[in-house]
Amino acid sequence: MNTQLDNDHIMHYVWGADFPKLVKGEGIYLYDVNGKKYIDGSSGAVSCSLRHGRKDMAETLYQQASTLAYALRHTTTSKVLEEATDKMAQMYQMDRFFLVSGGTEANEISTKLARIYWAQKGRPMKNKIISRWQSYHGFSTDALSWGGSIARRREFIPQLQEDGHIAPPYCYRCWFGKECGKCNFECANALETEIKCRGAETVAAFICETISGTTLAGVTPPDGYYQRIREICDKYDVLLIVDEVLCGSGRTGKMMAIDHYGVKPDIASLAKSMSGGYFPVGAVACTEKIAEPIRRSGHFSPGYTWAGAPLPASVVSKTMDIIKEEHLLENVTEVGSYMEEQLHDLQTRHPSMGDVRGKGLMWGIEYVKDKKTRESFDQSVKFAATVAKNCLDMGLLICSCGNLDMGEKGDASWMGPCFEITKTEIDELLDIYEKALTKTEKQLM
Ligand SMILES: Cc1ncc(COP(=O)(O)O)c(C=O)c1O
């Protein structure tokens, strides 16, 4: 391709990989130095929710940078931050927002907010954060602690805090050996057991990805799961924090994926799509109930240099306008169901497509050696990685997820195109995907 990895100064993610060297993005396409065109099938890290190269986003950044790029939140506030958070309150239906620089930070602050809330309520011992295995909340030490990505946390175990993890709602490979629709939500009930064992008086919150991102490739719990989780949280005075960094901000056709379940969280972590992919921004959202004791204390100390700065706030404000004015939630819902139908159609023809799951415009395809036994490929086969490589050669960028099956084996492809994509563009994307998958099945099955 076109990289000379040994001759540059980049700390690479995959050393020695022949990655395309990109120079331009336009619409759903990315272009490399040789003019080769790629469909951005995963919108970057499922984060570039608007088309590439939007002049209005560039103009927003330019205008805000030339007017007021930065203001220190310890001593000032800004009009643009007020505007952005007003719009967010209307769209996300949450009451208070704290802007940060990304998803990891959002989760760091969400969990600290939960602990501060209980401390202000006179219960400082309530400070443990229970989470789920096979989840990802970011790469800081705290986020890796709450995160249950067995593979990603392995190298750091001595540094991590262990507050308790429960089984994921992974119906395709149920950890309780149950069949989807014929269970008693054992995976949700596990939260009650964990709270009791740790002592409810020590547990501040439960954090989970509402719909799984890369660690389980789009696992979407059945209706009833979050209703049960909410009941347990309420019973034991445990706050519910939803990590909507990847699945939130319109990705599933609603501003928060938890809205599909009719459940209200206490705190939500947001990032990625809330800035259209044009600036590193995240946010912590909470209800007034959570904000109230902190407001009374007069002080909320966590935060970093860029928290709530005008430049990122302007990008969020503009993204909220675009989502509303261009009816992007409707587009995600409509084109997302079309994509789902097409993927299920492909599944009938391809022996490796074990499970297709997700919602809106986030889809995971878990691969198997045999659909009946659901046996996963060993990591060494690199099935999903080979699909991604074949897609890349044919002009499509998608992501791969590994270690799905208890962190040991199993892999999936992962797609999440931008919110503006059309059905015709989905056809173009899936046409390349099917060709690449056919080639991979011939190579590896
Ligand atoms: C669900 C989830 N939470 C948190 C993060 C971390 O976000 P960031 O990479 O912006 O720090 C990610 C990133 O992929 C994510 O998918």
The ligand as a Tripos MOL2 file, in Angstrom:
@<TRIPOS>MOLECULE
LIG
   16    16     1     0     0
SMALL
NO_CHARGES

@<TRIPOS>ATOM
      1 C1        -18.3600    2.2360   25.4110 C.3       1 LIG1
      2 C2        -17.0950    3.0430   25.4480 C.ar      1 LIG1
      3 N1        -16.7760    3.6960   26.5690 N.ar      1 LIG1
      4 C3        -15.6530    4.4370   26.6550 C.ar      1 LIG1
      5 C4        -14.7940    4.5430   25.5890 C.ar      1 LIG1
      6 C5        -13.5380    5.3760   25.7080 C.3       1 LIG1
      7 O1        -13.7010    6.5470   24.9710 O.3       1 LIG1
      8 P1        -12.4130    7.4040   24.5200 P.3       1 LIG1
      9 O2        -11.6310    6.5330   23.6080 O.co2     1 LIG1
     10 O3        -13.0230    8.5940   23.8500 O.co2     1 LIG1
     11 O4        -11.6770    7.7720   25.7450 O.co2     1 LIG1
     12 C6        -15.0900    3.8780   24.3870 C.ar      1 LIG1
     13 C7        -14.1810    3.9720   23.2310 C.2       1 LIG1
     14 O5        -14.2740    3.2580   22.2710 O.2       1 LIG1
     15 C8        -16.2780    3.1070   24.3220 C.ar      1 LIG1
     16 O6        -16.6050    2.4380   23.2080 O.3       1 LIG1
@<TRIPOS>BOND
     1     1     2 1
     2     2     3 ar
     3     2    15 ar
     4     3     4 ar
     5     4     5 ar
     6     5     6 1
     7     5    12 ar
     8     6     7 1
     9     7     8 1
    10     8     9 2
    11     8    10 1
    12     8    11 1
    13    12    13 1
    14    12    15 ar
    15    13    14 2
    16    15    16 1
@<TRIPOS>SUBSTRUCTURE
     1 LIG1         1 GROUP 0 **** ****
